[in-house]
Amino acid sequence: MSTSPSLRDLYSPPSHSWTFVPPNVAPSKPNPPSPSYQWSARSSSSPILGLSLDAGTPPTHITVFFRSIVASALMHYSSTALAMPLEVGKLLLQIQWVPRDALSTPSDTEEQGDDGEDLSDITNEEDSYFVEPGVGPTHKYPAPKLVDDDGYVVRTSVMDEGTRPEYIIPVGTAKSTWAMVTRLVSFRGEGWFSPWKGLFTTCIHDILLLNIQPFIDNVLSSFFLTPSHGFYRPPLWLPVVSYIITGFVLSPLDLVRTRLIAQSSTPRYRNYTGPLDALSQIILHEGGLKGTYFHPHLFFPTILDTGLRAFTHVVLPSLIAPHLGFGPHIAADTHPIAWALAEVLGGCLGLLVTLPVETVRRRLQIQTRGAAKPLRTCVETRPVAYNGVVDALWHILTEERSDLPITRPRKQKKGGPEGSEGDGEEEESDSWLRHTGIGQLYRGLGMRLTANTIVFLLASFGGAEEVDGGWAEL
């Protein structure tokens, strides 16, 4: 058996071979190899555990983001600061208690005191000895002051200057919002910074409102709206519910803001030193978070106030717009001026309902509960607490007056010109506003109407979509 020849003997290498010739390049200095990562030495000024990053500028989008946040916060704070004095004046007018019989008791007391002074001037012991009993003029002596068990004089009228606390602005001295602001600035216990009480709390409340309400609205829309429904626009009840939920969540902040504005600025009579102190004291002494949210004097006014505000802002313009004569289908994107007119009309009509509810809410907010000390307010408040929304409305209408400012009647002394009576006293004006407290429920109405008009003008001629940011709180 023969073996097959091997193939190795038949292989021959190729005739050409690969050669590697270096190119003819001019000699140059070799560059040192650069590593992919470079470590830098620790800077002596680095405060974070001796570590330092590469010296470079931060990303542009982060810088722009933080700049936009700071600019937006400063803009919102500035707009809130501009509107804050008017808000403070309106709130103080809303919580001020003006009783209907404010001038009755002090006038009688002063009259008796004047007669007593006349008696001491014109009468001596000798004349009184020869006066026959029952003959001649009889004189009135000053009525004794009412005192309590400790000997302190009992305050019988809000117009009595002798018993008025030094931190309370005299009642009935301001009629409008601006008049209350000027009275607040000129009052001894307040000063120039008082119109900006509660500014920081108001700014935080508004910023949270602007961010939480759209989030809740989107959550509700994702639950109750599906793409299969094919809504051209979402139902109107969704924004109303989102506003109510947002107002309920932020109600403790609104309570703190109201009390910071209402309290006296005098340090010895001040209840709270700031928003955190106010919130902690309210939670500690007034039933905790449950009492802050669900107390009947706070829960029901919050739901009513936020619900009516949302209804007038969202629903009422859509009901008014078809009756303006611009067509049945009016929207903000198709008819901006007509829609702005519908909004301002809805806002003005809604004030007839929202202002009384807001006034009642403010008066119930300044009432302390539980073991908390009574709030020392810078204006006169009702000495007896209200017992709910209906009770507050009833007592405001039946026991207060609306003819502000209150003018004291001028008295004429005896021995005056002919035709003047001995006890001549100029009668107080008998206006119908003196016998009703309905005007007390609409304090700040003129300011609100002016703000709505400004919003309409800005929306009509300014061309901006969001023009009511700085005037929303008014």
C-alpha positions in Angstrom: 0.0 0.0 0.0 1.5 3.2 -1.2 1.1 6.5 0.8 -0.1 9.7 -1.0 2.5 12.4 -1.4 2.4 15.4 1.1 1.2 18.7 -0.1 3.9 20.6 1.8 6.4 19.8 -1.0 4.1 21.4 -3.5 3.7 24.8 -1.7 5.9 27.7 -2.8 5.8 31.2 -1.3 4.5 34.2 -3.3 6.9 36.2 -5.4 5.9 39.6 -3.9 6.1 40.5 -0.3 4.6 43.4 1.8 7.0 46.1 2.8 6.4 48.9 5.3 8.3 52.1 4.5 7.9 55.1 6.8 6.7 58.2 5.0 9.1 61.0 4.4 7.8 63.6 6.9 9.8 66.4 8.4 10.8 65.7 11.9 8.8 67.5 14.6 8.6 67.6 18.3 6.5 64.8 19.6 3.5 65.9 21.6 3.1 64.3 25.0 0.2 61.9 25.3 -2.7 63.4 27.0 -4.7 61.2 29.3 -8.4 60.9 28.9 -9.0 62.0 32.5 -7.2 64.8 34.3 -7.0 65.2 38.0 -6.6 68.6 39.5 -5.0 69.5 42.7 -7.2 70.5 45.6 -7.7 74.2 45.8 -7.0 75.9 49.1 -10.4 77.7 49.0 -12.5 74.6 48.4 -14.9 74.2 51.4 -16.3 70.8 50.5 -14.2 68.0 52.0 -11.1 69.0 50.1 -12.6 68.1 46.7 -12.8 70.3 43.7 -14.2 69.9 40.3 -12.7 71.0 37.0 -12.7 74.8 36.8 -15.3 75.3 34.2 -18.6 77.2 33.7 -21.8 75.4 34.7 -24.2 74.3 32.0 -26.1 77.1 30.4 -29.6 75.7 30.9 -29.1 75.3 34.7 -28.0 79.0 34.9 -31.0 80.2 32.9 -33.3 78.0 34.9 -32.2 79.5 38.3 -32.2 83.0 36.9 -35.8 82.6 35.7 -36.9 81.3 39.1 -35.2 84.2 40.9 -36.7 86.7 38.4 -40.2 85.2 38.7 -40.0 85.3 42.5 -38.8 88.9 42.6 -41.5 89.9 40.1 -44.3 88.2 42.1 -43.0 89.6 45.4 -42.9 93.1 43.9 -46.4 92.9 42.5 -47.7 91.6 45.8 -46.0 94.4 47.7 -47.6 97.0 45.5 -51.1 95.6 46.2 -50.6 94.7 49.9 -51.5 98.1 51.5 -54.9 98.0 49.8 -55.4 94.4 50.9 -54.5 95.3 54.5 -56.9 98.3 54.5 -59.7 96.2 53.1 -59.2 93.4 55.6 -59.2 95.8 58.6 -62.4 97.4 57.4 -64.0 93.9 57.0 -63.2 92.8 60.6 -64.0 96.2 62.2 -67.0 96.1 64.5 -69.2 99.3 64.3 -72.2 99.0 66.7 -75.3 100.8 65.9 -75.6 102.5 69.3 -72.0 103.7 69.4 -72.8 107.3 70.4 -75.6 106.9 72.9 -73.9 106.1 76.1 -70.9 108.5 75.9 -73.0 111.5 75.0 -75.2 111.0 78.1 -72.2 110.7 80.4 -70.5 113.7 78.9 -73.6 115.8 79.3 -73.9 114.9 83.0 -70.2 115.7 83.5 -70.5 119.2 81.9 -73.5 120.0 84.2 -71.4 119.0 87.2 -68.6 121.4 86.1 -71.1 124.2 85.7 -72.4 123.5 89.2 -68.9 123.8 90.7 -68.3 127.1 89.0 -71.4 129.1 89.8 -72.6 127.6 93.1 -71.1 128.2 96.5 -72.1 127.0 99.9 -73.8 130.3 100.8 -76.1 130.4 97.8 -77.1 126.8 98.2 -78.0 127.4 101.8 -80.7 130.1 101.0 -82.2 128.2 98.0 -85.6 127.0 98.9 -86.1 123.3 98.2 -87.9 122.6 94.9 -87.3 126.1 93.7 -84.6 127.0 91.1 -82.7 125.0 88.6 -81.8 121.4 89.4 -78.3 120.2 88.4 -77.2 116.8 87.2 -74.3 115.1 88.7 -71.9 112.8 86.8 -73.2 109.3 86.8 -70.8 106.9 88.6 -68.6 104.7 86.4 -69.3 101.0 86.3 -66.4 99.0 87.8 -65.7 95.3 88.0 -64.8 93.3 91.0 -61.1 94.3 90.7 -62.0 98.1 90.6 -61.3 98.6 86.9 -63.7 100.8 84.9 -66.0 98.7 82.7 -66.0 99.8 79.1 -69.6 100.5 78.1 -69.1 102.0 74.6 -66.6 101.7 71.8 -66.6 105.5 71.5 -65.5 106.0 75.1 -61.9 107.4 74.8 -61.1 106.9 78.4 -61.5 103.1 78.3 -60.3 102.4 74.8 -57.2 100.3 74.7 -54.1 102.2 73.3 -53.5 99.7 70.5 -57.0 100.0 68.9 -57.7 102.5 66.2 -60.7 104.6 67.1 -63.8 103.1 65.5 -65.6 104.8 62.6 -62.7 107.0 61.6 -62.2 105.5 58.1 -64.7 104.8 55.4 -62.7 103.7 52.4 -59.8 101.3 51.9 -57.3 104.1 51.3 -58.6 106.1 54.3 -58.0 103.0 56.5 -54.4 102.7 55.1 -53.7 106.4 55.9 -55.3 106.0 59.3 -53.1 103.0 60.0 -49.9 104.8 59.0 -50.7 107.8 61.2 -51.8 105.8 64.2 -49.3 105.8 67.1 -49.1 102.1 67.6 -48.7 101.1 64.0 -46.5 103.2 61.6 -45.2 103.1 58.0 -44.5 99.4 57.9 -48.0 98.3 59.0 -49.5 98.3 55.5 -47.2 95.5 54.6 -48.1 93.2 57.5 -48.3 89.6 56.3 -46.5 90.3 53.0 -44.3 87.2 53.0 -47.1 84.9 54.0 -49.3 86.4 51.2 -46.6 85.9 48.7 -46.0 82.3 49.7 -49.7 81.6 49.6 -50.1 83.0 46.1 -47.1 81.2 44.7 -48.4 77.9 46.1 -51.9 78.6 44.8 -50.5 79.2 41.3 -48.6 75.9 41.3 -50.9 73.6 43.2 -54.2 74.4 41.4 -53.0 73.5 37.9 -51.5 70.3 39.3 -54.7 69.3 41.0 -56.7 70.2 37.8 -54.5 67.9 35.7 -54.9 65.1 38.2 -58.6 65.4 38.1 -58.6 65.6 34.3 -56.6 62.4 34.1 -59.1 60.6 36.3 -62.4 61.9 34.9 -61.5 62.6 31.2 -60.5 60.0 28.7 -59.5 60.5 25.0 -62.5 58.5 23.9 -64.8 61.1 25.2 -63.6 63.7 22.7 -64.3 66.8 24.8 -63.6 70.0 22.9 -63.1 71.7 26.2 -63.1 70.2 29.7 -66.2 70.5 31.8 -66.4 73.6 34.0 -66.8 71.8 37.2 -63.3 70.4 37.2 -61.6 73.8 37.6 -64.1 74.7 40.3 -63.3 71.5 42.3 -59.6 72.1 41.9 -59.9 75.6 43.3 -61.9 74.3 46.2 -59.3 71.6 47.0 -56.4 74.1 46.7 -58.1 76.6 48.9 -58.8 73.9 51.5 -55.1 72.7 51.4 -53.8 76.3 51.8 -56.4 77.4 54.4 -53.9 77.4 57.3 -51.7 79.8 55.5 -54.7 82.1 54.8 -55.6 81.9 58.5 -52.1 82.9 59.5 -52.1 85.8 57.0 -55.4 87.1 58.3 -54.2 87.1 62.0 -50.8 88.6 61.2 -52.6 91.5 59.4 -55.3 91.9 62.1 -53.0 91.9 65.2 -51.5 95.0 66.7 -48.0 96.0 65.7 -47.1 97.1 69.2 -44.6 94.6 70.6 -46.2 94.3 74.0 -49.6 93.5 72.5 -48.5 91.3 69.6 -49.7 87.7 69.7 -47.4 86.3 67.0 -43.8 87.2 66.0 -44.1 85.7 62.5 -45.8 83.2 60.3 -44.0 80.2 61.8 -44.8 81.3 65.3 -48.4 81.9 64.4 -48.8 78.5 62.7 -47.2 76.7 65.6 -49.3 78.4 68.3 -52.5 77.8 66.3 -51.7 74.1 66.0 -50.6 73.8 69.6 -53.5 75.7 71.3 -56.4 75.4 68.8 -56.9 71.7 68.2 -53.9 70.7 66.0 -54.1 70.3 62.3 -57.5 68.7 62.5 -58.9 71.8 64.2 -57.1 74.1 61.8 -58.7 72.4 58.8 -62.0 70.9 60.0 -63.3 73.3 62.7 -66.8 74.4 61.7 -65.9 78.1 61.9 -63.0 77.5 59.5 -64.0 74.6 57.2 -67.4 75.8 56.0 -66.4 79.5 55.3 -63.3 78.2 53.4 -65.5 75.9 51.2 -68.0 78.7 50.6 -65.5 81.4 49.9 -63.2 79.4 47.5 -66.2 77.7 45.8 -68.0 81.0 45.1 -64.8 82.7 43.9 -64.1 79.8 41.5 -67.7 79.9 40.2 -67.6 83.6 39.4 -64.1 83.2 37.8 -64.8 80.1 35.7 -68.5 79.5 35.2 -70.1 83.0 35.3 -68.2 84.4 32.3 -69.3 81.5 30.1 -72.9 82.2 31.1 -72.7 85.9 30.4 -70.7 85.8 27.1 -73.5 84.5 24.9 -75.8 87.4 25.9 -73.3 90.2 24.9 -74.4 90.2 21.3 -71.1 88.8 19.8 -72.5 85.4 18.9 -73.4 82.2 20.7 -69.9 80.8 20.8 -67.4 83.1 22.5 -64.0 82.0 23.8 -60.8 83.6 24.9 -58.9 82.5 21.8 -61.6 83.6 19.2 -63.0 86.7 20.8 -60.5 88.0 23.4 -62.1 91.4 24.0 -65.6 90.0 24.3 -64.4 87.3 26.7 -62.5 89.9 28.8 -65.7 91.9 29.0 -67.6 88.8 30.1 -65.0 88.2 32.8 -65.1 91.7 34.2 -68.9 91.6 34.2 -68.9 88.3 35.9 -66.4 89.5 38.5 -68.4 92.6 39.3 -71.7 90.6 39.7 -69.9 87.9 41.7 -68.7 90.5 44.2 -72.3 90.9 45.4 -72.1 87.3 46.7 -68.4 86.7 47.4 -67.7 89.9 49.5 -70.2 89.1 52.3 -68.9 85.5 52.5 -65.4 86.8 52.6 -66.2 89.3 55.4 -67.8 86.5 57.5 -64.8 84.3 56.9 -62.3 87.0 58.0 -64.3 87.7 61.2 -64.4 84.0 62.1 -60.7 83.6 61.4 -59.7 86.2 64.0 -61.6 84.3 66.7 -59.3 82.2 68.8 -60.4 78.8 70.0 -59.4 76.3 72.7 -56.7 77.5 75.1 -55.4 80.3 72.9 -55.3 83.8 74.1 -57.7 86.3 72.5 -56.2 88.1 69.5 -55.4 91.8 70.2 -56.4 93.4 67.0 -55.6 96.9 65.9 -59.2 97.7 65.1 -62.4 97.3 67.1 -63.8 93.7 67.0 -67.0 92.2 68.5 -66.5 91.3 72.2 -68.8 88.3 71.9 -67.7 85.6 69.4 -69.9 84.6 66.5 -71.4 81.2 66.4 -71.0 80.4 62.7 -71.7 81.8 59.2 -75.4 82.4 59.6 -75.0 83.9 63.1 -72.3 86.3 61.9 -74.4 87.4 58.9 -77.4 88.0 61.1 -75.6 90.0 63.8 -73.7 92.1 61.2 -77.0 93.1 59.6 -78.9 93.7 62.8 -76.5 95.3 65.3 -74.1 97.3 63.1 -74.2 100.6 61.2 -72.9 101.5 57.7 -72.6 105.3 57.8 -68.9 105.7 58.1 -67.1 107.8 59.2 -69.0 108.4 62.4 -69.3 112.1 63.3 -69.7 113.1 66.9 -72.7 115.4 67.5 -71.8 118.9 68.5 -73.3 120.2 71.7 -74.2 123.9 72.4 -73.5 125.3 75.8 -76.1 127.2 77.8 -76.3 130.9 77.4 -75.8 130.7 73.7 -77.4 132.9 71.0 -81.2 133.4 71.0 -83.2 130.6 69.5 -80.9 127.9 70.9 -82.2 125.6 73.6 -80.5 125.1 76.9 -79.6 121.5 76.2 -79.1 122.2 72.6 -77.5 119.2 70.9 -77.3 118.8 67.1 -79.2 115.7 66.1 -77.3 112.9 64.4 -78.1 112.3 60.8 -80.9 109.7 60.5 -79.7 108.0 57.4 -80.9 104.5 56.5 -77.3 103.4 56.5 -77.3 104.1 60.3 -79.9 101.4 60.9 -78.4 98.6 58.9 -75.1 96.8 58.7 -75.3 95.8 55.0 -72.6 98.3 54.2 -70.3 96.4 56.5 -70.6 93.3 54.3 -69.3 95.2 51.2 -66.2 96.9 52.5 -63.6 97.2 49.7 -66.3 97.0 46.9 -65.0 100.1 45.2 -61.4 98.9 45.2 -62.5 95.5 43.7 -64.5 97.2 41.0 -61.5 99.4 40.1 -59.3 96.4 40.0 -61.7 94.5 37.6 -61.8 97.6 35.3 -58.0 97.7 35.2 -57.8 94.0 34.4 -60.3 94.5 31.5 -58.3 97.5 30.1 -55.0 95.5 30.3 -56.6 92.5 28.6 -58.2 94.6 25.8 -55.2 96.9 25.0 -52.2 95.2 26.5 -52.4 92.1 24.3 -51.1 89.8 27.1 -52.9 86.6 28.0 -52.1 86.7 31.7 -52.6 90.2 32.8 -54.4 89.8 36.2 -51.5 88.3 38.1 -50.8 91.4 40.1 -54.5 92.3 40.6 -55.9 88.9 41.5 -55.5 89.4 45.2 -57.5 92.6 45.1 
